Structures are given as structure tokens and as C-alpha cells.
Amino acid sequence: MYNEDSYFDGKGNTEMKKKCLLAGALSAALLLGGCGSVPGLGGVQNSGADQEEAGGLFQDESEEKESGEEEAAEETSKGEEAAAETEEAFAGIPSCAAGDIIVFGSYEQDNDEENGEEGIQWLVLDTEGENALLISRYGLDAQPYGDSGEAVTWENSALRRWLQGTFCQSAFSEAEREAIVPVTNANPDNARYGTEGGNDTVDTVFALSIEEAEAYFPDRDDNLWAEATPYAAEQGAYVADNGFSPWWLRSPGDHNEGGFCAAYVDYPPVGVSIGGYAAERDSRAVRPALWVKTQAGAGNGAGADASAGDTAASAGGTAVSDLPGTAVRTEDCVLRLIDCHPIQDGGETFTYLAFALLGPEDIGFHLEDGTSETAEAWLVTNHQPGGWRVVTCEELPAGVTLDSLSLSVTDYGSPEEKTVLLSDWGEPMSSEELRAVGVYEIEGHLALVGGGRTVKSSSQYGFNVGLGLIGGEVQKPGANFPILEHAAQLFQFYAADGTPLAESMGKEMEFFMDPGTLKVRFALADGTDADQEIARLKELAPYMVYTGGDGEVLSFPLNLDD
């Protein structure tokens, strides 16, 4: 790691007007994930308080002679141990204040790959509740804003895809990605040229806007300007005679006969360039920005407190409803409704229920309404980041209503094995809240996204990624996530360094989709050991990027369990 003063001595003890809008966090997966991060989902069925191993949401019997074909259920103890390890290993940042310099994540910076990556230094711009807004102290890379030569908004920009995909996967560990707080960013039109800014976006890693740069660096504060690292300069970042480099903002610049431009911060003594620079050129440096959980919020999730939510709303954004972090006592359990509606199976009617539960590590739970049918109903549990569980039941009797339904939760980890009865289901969770517990909207369908499971046969090897349908679209037991017509355009696969997975493997990759399952396959050459090829695949630490029809980008790490 290079000395923190090797480029320039940052200042920044300035009162800053709050413009970024804190939208809340994936406990993840989100992001997915920070960065849409979603650990592998273990499905465990519970009958009453007994916890038995059984199949999970992602069962697939369409291929024979392949081991681990489905996103199978993991043991309850394994999932809960993993959750406990995540809770103990807090990977956010220490409590801090605006103007502080902290280290978080790592990235190649001194352009000497032989000595490994260097820790990323971040300038703290702002704090909201238990979260902090950071911007890299130096320009870390050089990337184009757009790659088509056409007009593009931040929502659909190449820079946004790179930041939330390649950069996020490369710079942060899985635990660090889970500490990143997604935010809803406003993207106003260019005030001088009227160039369209596009839709609001939910971002994990992003670039500042014109308005944010002017608010956080008033009167051309010294920290407005930045030097590019040697690595960024090698990648093409322009370095002026005074040693500083211009860096991208996410706002649009001018759009005229000369082409589309994106706004940026020029080197001193110039400041924010509202007219911008040609978006397809890669000579502007990148200073990523992101919200991260601080030590103060390590045991309390990623949601901001009420005052932070009020601040975000008053600034013109919509803050995600607060979701607490890991509950350590039975009385701290939180129950949230996802969906409840009737379903049909062979002419018989049942009640479908999906909910999210936050509770202690070692618990058992069952539904109650005074009948044995409800108490013995099978529950499928998926362990999510931050101590949350997403639970579904497809065999409640017809006519069951939430008014009469309760969830009995027993803490087997406490000496007295305390039991609480939860009956306040509340309103169905919003889309932002669903993301916070690892449920994502994929082409209009709510889904749990699996972490990947390797498969092999005599002629090929690869992995499956399960998509578990959840919510109001489930109309019969065992309903699968539908096949998407343009799946190959929606899902892309990369190695941890951002290289396309097929390129990293050095061979052609086959991708196709069955109901509820994304499938990636590589041909197995004669005399090649499938286990060795799978081991090589795992070493690449692959991840999946989903780019929705609306331009939204989500990134999912793949654990690739056997």
C-alpha cells in the first residue's frame, strides 16, 4: 500500500450541503447485493418447529446424468453458521466524519501488479445516520462514459455498468460488498443545455452529479481536484502539467452536432465542466462514490434512522423504509409480509404465503391459527444476508387469512428456549424493501437469485443459477420462474477481473435457460478432467450481471457450490 500522502494532502473539513439521497441497503445480497450481492440461497423445509433437510426452491429435473443440477437445499446449520460468520466479520468502515480519509477495498494503483493491489483511500463527503458517503481520493481508472457514440443517460451508460459490475467485483470482497448501501440517485436534466438526465436510478457505486459536486466541494474546495493513480494514467487518464486529472460526473453535458458529452470536473484552476466532454472517450479518470455502513451500524443493518430518512425525503428523494439488521433476541424478531393469496392445485384451493423474518441465529418457527393443518404446513426457508430469512408456504388451507394467522418463533439458542408469537404482518413490502432482503425484480417477475451450483457430465461442465419465483405471480404449487425470451442479452457472466467468462476460460461458452434455471456450459475435451476444469472455473470467482430492459444493472456473485 502506498503512503496516503504520496499524491496530495487532502483537506475537506468543510460543511457540505447534503444532496445524495440515502435510499437504504441490501443486507446482500443486495447486491445485490452491495453491488447486488446475493449469497447462495439454501432452501430448508420446516414442519412445525422441527427442521428437516429437504429440497429448496430451485429444483430442476430437466437434465439427467448431471450432479447438483438444481439449486438444492442447504442444511439449516450450514446456512445459519454462514450468517453468523458474516455478522461477526463486519466489513464496513469505522465511525467517521466528513473530511476524514479512510481505507476500504483494494484496487491496482501503483501500476505494479506483482506487488498486489493497494488499499483504496476514500474521502468522507457526508454521513447520514449509520452510513457514510465516500468518494475515492484519487482517480482509480480511465473509462468512457458511453460506448455507442450516441446520446445516453446515466441509467444506460457504460460507466455505470462498469462501476456496478467490473469495478465493484474487483475492488471489494463479498463481505465488503454487503456493507455498501444502495441509494436512489436523482438524475436531473442539464440546467444550462437542457440535455436529458434520464430516470432516477438505484446505484451501489456511482459517479457524483453536477449538483452534488458543487454542493460537496463549495468554492472549488481543494478536494474537488484529484490526481490519477499511475495505473489510471497507464489506462489512458489524461494528466495535466500540474499533475491533476479531469474526472467524470454522471450528469449529461451538451448534445450538439459535435456529439454527446458528459459532464466532468476539469483540472485546476477550472472546476465543474457543465458542457462536458465526448462521452465515448476514455481519457477522463473515474472517482467512484458510494454509501457504506459504518461501525456504528454494524449490528443494526443498513437502513438509516428516522432523521436520515426525513433528510432524504426533504432533499427530493424517496428513502427506503428502514429495515433493521440482525436480531439477537427473540423479542427483537421482525416479521414482514411479501404476499398472501389463494392458489390452485388440481382443482383444490390452497393459500400461498410469502414473508421475510429477521430473528436470532438458532430458531425454529411454525404458523398458527388454531388448526393442526396450519401448524404442520411445510415452510421453505432461504437464508439471506443480514440475518433475514425469506420464507414461503404453498399448502396452507383455503380461506386462511392474515387476521387469524400468527408465526410462533422459538429461540433454541437461549437457555430458556424463549418463544414469541408474531401476528403483525403489516403492509406488503415495497420493491426497495424486498431488495433489502434479497428479492429482486427480474423482467417484471419477483425472484430469489441463487448463488450457482456446478454440474458436470461426460461431455460438458458448467453451472446452474436458480431463479425462484416468489410473490403474487405464483398461482400453483411449484410454479417456476418463466423462460425469458432474450435471456442471453439480459444475463452476462464475468471473471472477477471483469473479463468475459468465456474469454477467461479460453473456450466457447453455451448459455441457455430452462424454467427457473439459467445454465452455463463448456465443452469437455477428450482426456480432460471435469473436476479440474470446475476448479479452474471457481478460481475465476465469476459473477453474473443482469441488465434489465429499463437499463437497470444488478451484479450477483456466484459461489458455485458443488
N, C-alpha and C positions, 0 to 999 in steps of 0.2 A: 504494500500500500504506500502511495506517495505521501509526502508531508502535506498536511492540509493547507499550508501557506505557500505551496510550490507554484501556484499560478497567480492568485492575487488575494489580498487580505479583505475578506468580505465584511461589510458593515451591515446595516439593515435594522438598527434599533429605532424604527420609525413606526408611528401609529399608522395602521393601514385600514383603509375602508374595506369592509367585507363585501365582496362581490360574488365569490364562488358559492354555490348553493349546495349545502350538505344534504345528500339525498338518502343516506343510510347505507347499510353494508350487507353484503353476503356474509354469512358467518363463514362460506367457501370457499364453498364450492363452493361466491359466489362466489368465483367466478373463476361465479364463475366466475362462486367464484369468485379473494380478489382475482382479477383478470378472469371472472367466470369460473373460478376454480371449483371443481366438484370432485371430491374423492370418490373412490369406488363405493357403490351402494350395496350394502349387504341386506338381503331380504330374509327376515326371520318371522315365522308364523308363531303366534301365541294363542293358545286356547286357554281362556281364563288366566290365572296367574302363572300357569306352567309355561315354560319357554322351551319349545321343541324345535329342532333343526328341520327345515323344510325348504321347498323351492321358493325363490323370490319372484319379483315382478317380471323378470326378463327371461322367461323360459322360451326356448326355441328348439323345435324338433325337426326342422326342415332339412338338416344335413346329417347324414349318417357317417359313422367311422371317424368322427372328429371329437376329440376330448374337450370338455369345457365349452361346448357350443353355446350355451346360454349364459346370461348374466345371472349366475347361480347365487343361492343364498349363502351368506357367511354366518358363522356361529355368532350367537349373541355376545359371548365373552370376548371374541376377537374384535368385533366392532366397538364394544364399549372400552376395551383396553386401548384401542387406537384413539378413541375420542379422549380418553383420559390423558394419553401421552401428548395429544395436541394441546389440551388445556394447560398441562404443566410447562410445556415449552413455548412460552409466549414469544412471538417473533415480531412484535411491533417495535415501537421506539420508546425511549424514556420520556417521562413528562418533560415538556419543553415550552418555550415561549417564542413569540415572533422575534426573528433576528438571530436565533441560535443556529449553529451548524451541527448537524448530526450525520451519522453514517448508517445507511440502510441499503441492503442488497449489494451486488458487486457487478462490475462490467469491465471489459478491457478498456484501458485508458492510456497507459504509457506506451502502447504500441509494441510491447514486448510480450508476445503470447507465451513465451517459455517460462516466464515468472508468474503466470496465472493472472486472474482478473483482480482488479483493485476495488476496494470498497467505495461505493458511491457516496459522495458528500452532498448533502441537501441543505438548502436554506429554508428555515421555517418561516412561511409567509403569514400564517394565521392559525388560530386554534378555535375550535368550536366544541364545547363540552369535553369529551374524552378523545377527540380526534384532532389531528394537525394537518394543515395543508403545507406540502413541501414542493420545492422546485429544485432541480439539480443545480449545483453551484457552477458547474461547467457545462459547455456544450458536449454531449456524450457521443454524438454520431452525426452523420450528414445524410439526410433523406429527402426525396422530393415530397412536396405536399400532395400532388396529384400525379398520376402516371398515364393519363389518357390524352393530355393536351387540350381537353375540353373543360368547360366550367364545371366545378364540383363544389359541393358544400362539405363542411367538416364531417357530416354524417357519413358521407360516401368516400371520404378522402383516403388515399393510400397511406398518408401519415398516420391517420387514426388506426387503420388496420395494423400497421407496423408497430405502433406503440402498444396496442392492446393484445397483440399476438406475439410477434418475434421478440420485441424488447422485453415485454412482461415475463415471458417464459425464460428468457436468457438471464435477466438481471435479478430475479427473485426466486428463492426456494418456494416449495409448496406452502410451507408454514408462513413465509413472508407474504405470499400472495393472499393468504387468508386474512392477513392483517390490513390489507388495502380496502378502503371503504369506497364503494361505488357512489357516484354523485350524478345528479341530473344537471347538466350544463345547458344554459341558455345560449343560443347562437343568433344574436341579433344581426340584422342587415347592416352593411357598412353605412355609417351615418353620413359620410361625405359623398360617396359614389352611388349609394342605393343598391349595391350588389347584394343579392340574396344570401342570407346567412343559413337558412335551412331550419329543419326541425330541432327541437331540444333533443339532446342525446344523453343516454346513461353511459357514463365513462368510468373506467378504473384508472387508467393512465391517460393523460391528455396534454394538450398544449393550452397555455393561457389565451384568453381573448384579448382584443384591444382594450376593452373596458377594464378587465382585470389587471392587465399590465400597467395601465395608467393609475389604477387605484392602489395597487400594492407597491408601486415604485413611483411615488409622487415626486414632482420636481426633478425628474431624472435622477433618482437615487442611484448611488454608485452600483448597487446590486442589479440594476436594470441591465447592465452590460456584462458580458461573460466571455471568457476565453474558451476556446475549443481545446479539448484534450489532444495530445499527439495522435491518438487513434482516430479521433474525429477528423483531424486535419488530413490524415492519411486517406480517409474515406472521401475526401473532397470538400470538407468545410473550408470556406474562404477565411483567411486570416489577414487582417489589415496590418498596415505598418506599425500600428500602436499595439499589436498583439491580440486585439479583440476580434470576435467573430459575430456576424449577424445570426439571429435565430428566429425560427418560425413562431408565429401565433396561429391560433386556429380560425381566426376571423377572415372573411373574404376581403380582398383588396379591390382594385379596379378591374373592370372587364371591358376591354375595348378592342379595337382592330388588332392590337398587338397581342391579344390572347388574354387568358385568365390569370390573374395574380392573386396571391395570398398575402395577408399582412405579415409583417415581421418586425423585429427590433433590430435596428441598424447599429453599427459600432459607434463609439463616441467620437465626436460630440453629438451626433444625431441620435434621436430616440426612436419612438414607435413610428414605423412607416405605414401609414394608413393606405397609401396607394398600392403597396405591396411589391412582390417580385414574382417572376414567372413561376407558376406552381409546379411545372414539370422538371425544373432544375433542382439539382441536389447539392448546391453549394451553401445552403443555409444550414446552420447547426440545429440540433434538437436539444431543447432543455425540457425534459419531461416534468410534468406536475402530477401530484396525486395526493389524496387524503389517506392518512394512515392512523390506525388505532395507537394510542399511547399507553404507557404502563398504567396510567390511572384508570384506563378502561379495560385492562387485561382480563378481568373476571366478569366484565359486565357487557360484553358484546360490542357491536359496532354502532348501535343506534345512538344518536345524540340525545342529550337531555331535553326537557321541555323548552328551556330557554333557547337552546340551539335551534330547535325546530321552529320556534317563533321567529328567530332571526332569519332563517332561511325563507320562511314564508313572506316576511316583510320585504325581503330583497327581491321578490318577484318569482321565486321558485316554489316548488311543492316538495316539502321534506317527507321522506318515507316515515310512516308511523313507527314509533320506537319499538324495537324488539329487544328484549333483554338477552344477556349472554347465558352461560351455563348456570343452571340452577344447582345448588349444592345441598339444599334441604328440600324435603318433601313438600313443606308448606310454601316453597317458592315455585312450585310447578306452574307452568303456563300452558293453557290449552287454547288452540286457535283452530277455528273451522276452515276447511278448504271447500268442501261441498257435501251435500246430502240430498239424495233424490231416489225415486224408485227406479229399478231396473228389471228387465225381463229375462227369464231363462226357461226355454221350453214351455212357455205358457204360464209359468209360475212367476209371481212377483216377489221381489226382494227389495230391501233398502240398501243403497250404496252410501257409504260414509268415508270421507277422507278428512284427516285432520293432522295438525302439527302439534307435537308435545315437547316441551322443554322440561327436563327433570334430572334428578341425580343419576349417577352412573349405573348403579346396580338396582334396577327397579323391575317390577312386574306390573302389568295392568290388564284390566278387562272392562268391558262395557256392562252397564247395569240398567235395567228398567223394571226389575221385579220378576223377570221371567228367566227360566233356565236357557231358553233358546238364545237370548241375547248375551247372557253371561258366558256361554260356551262358543260364541261366534268366533271364527278364525280372524286374526288380525295379522296383516303383513306389515312388518316394520322395516323401514330403511333408515339407517343411521346417517345423519347429516352432520356437517361441521357445526362447531359451537355447542354441542350437546343437544341439538334438536333431533327429533325423530319424526319422520313423515309416515303416517300410518293409514292404511286403507282396509276396509272390510266390505265384502261383496255378498254377505249372506245373512244380514240382519233380516228379521221377519218383516213382511209387508206391513205398512201402517206405522212403523216406528217413527216417532218424531223427536226432535231435539228437546222439546219441552219436558219429555219424560225420561230422557237419556242422560246418564252420567258415566264418568270414567273413574274407576277405582284404581288408585295407584299406591303400590306398596314399596317402600324403600328397604330392600333386603340388605343394604349396606350399613344400616343403622342397627345398633344393638336391640332396640325395641321394635324393629321392623314396622315403623310407623306407616299407617295407611291414611290417605286423604281421598275425599270424594269430590271430583271436579264436575260441575254441571253448567258453568257459564261458557257457552260456545261462542257467543258474540256474533258479529257480522263476518261473512266470508272474507278471507284475506285478500288484500289488494295485490296487483301484479308485482309491485315493489316489495311487499312483504313476502310474497311467495319466493321471489328471488333470494331473499334473505335466509330462507331455509332450504334453498337448493332446488326449487321448482321453477322451470323455465318455459317460456312460450316459444315453441319451435313451429314456425309457419302456421300460427293460429291454434296450435294444439298444445295443451299443458303437458309437460313431461318431466320425469326424473331421468337424468342422464347418467349412464353407468360409466365406470372407470376403465372398462375394457377387459376382455378375457382372451388369452391366447388360445389358438386352435392349431391343429396340425393333422395331416393325412399323409398318405404315401406319395402324393404328388404336389402338395402345396402346404403353406403355413401362413399364419397371419393372426388376426384378432377380430373379435366382435365387440361392438359398443351397443349396449342396450338402451332403448328409449322406452320408458314405462309410461303409458298413457294414464293420466290422472285427472280427476275433476268431472265437470258436468258432461263431458263428451262420452264418458263410459256409460253405455246403455245395456250392457250384458256382462256377466262374469267372464273374466279372462279376455276382455277386449284388448286388442293390440294397437299400438301406435301405427297409423296408416303409412303405406309406402308413399314417399314423396316423389313426384314426377321428375323434378330436377335435382335430385339428391346430390349428384356428382358436382353440381355447381354450388350447392349450399354448404357442403362439408369438405374441408381440405385438411390434410394431415402433414405435420411438420416434425422434424427433429428439434431437439431443444435449442439448437443454434439458429433456428429459423429456416434451415434448408428443407425444401420439399422432401417428404419421407422417401419417395421413390428414388430421388437423386442420392440421398444419403445411403440407401441400401444398395444402390448401383444396379437396380433392375426394375423392370416394369411392374407397376402395381395395379391390381384389379380391384375396383370398388363397386359394390352393388348393395342394394337394400332389400331386405325381406320385412314383413310386418314386425315392427318392434325391434328390429336389429339392423345396425349398419355393419357391413362386412368388408374387411380389407384382406386381400390375399396376394401372396407372392408365390411364384412357381418354385418348386423344389427340384434342383438339378439332380441328375443321377449321381449317386455316391455322396451326396451332401447330407449331413446330419441335421435333421429338423430342429433338434434341441439347441444345437449350436447357433443356428440361424435365428431362433427365437431369442436366445441370449444376446445376440448382437443387436437385434431389434430393441430389446429392453434397454440396452446400454445407451441408445439414442435418446431415451427419455421423451418419447413422442407426445405430441399434444394435438388436439383437434380444434379447428376454428370453424365456427358456424357464422356465415354471413347471410342474414335474412333478406328477404325481398325489400324490406324498408331500409336496408343499409346497416342495420344493427350488427355489431360484431361481438361474438362471445367466444371465449377461449376455454377449453377444457383439458386439463392434464389427463393423461392415460396411465393408469397404474399397471395395466397389463398383468393381472393375476393369472396363474396357471389354472 
